[in-house]
Amino acid sequence: MGKTVTFFKSLCDQTRLSCLLLLSEEQELCVCELVEALDAQQSLVSRHLAQLRAAGLVEDERRGQWVHYRLSPDLPKWVLEVLEIVGRAEAESEDIIAARRRLSAMLPRPPGRCEER
């Protein structure tokens, strides 16, 4: 399967789409932040992040016990442009608004500041 098809398939799932849009906005997020923002199980978020990593869309970095994700710096310009367009289109969706609200209310926040729950 080509990279273009893989990219668009990644956008077809709400969790993966939300992860990409939040990472696009925030530049970097810890798994715990994405779990909080998406109000989802850690295992579900991690599974989708693994799919995004396998597709080459995100990269991760372990810092102690926390794993931080960011968009891959190798993404072609057109992918970033599509994410920007989709982000504008989704900016007022209930899912993204709620995710931003939960993320902004999360204290403390990383880097390296996630506390065990």
RAGIGI-V420920 format. One record per helix or strand of 2 or more residues. SS is the DSSP state (H for helix, E for strand). FROM is the first residue (numbers start at 1). TO is the last residue. If there is no record, write none. Layout:
BEGIN
ss = (SS;SS)
from = (FROM;FROM)
to = (TO;TO)
END
This chain:
BEGIN
ss = (H;H;E;H;H;E;E;H;H)
from = (3;14;29;31;42;58;66;77;94)
to = (10;26;30;38;54;63;71;90;105)
END
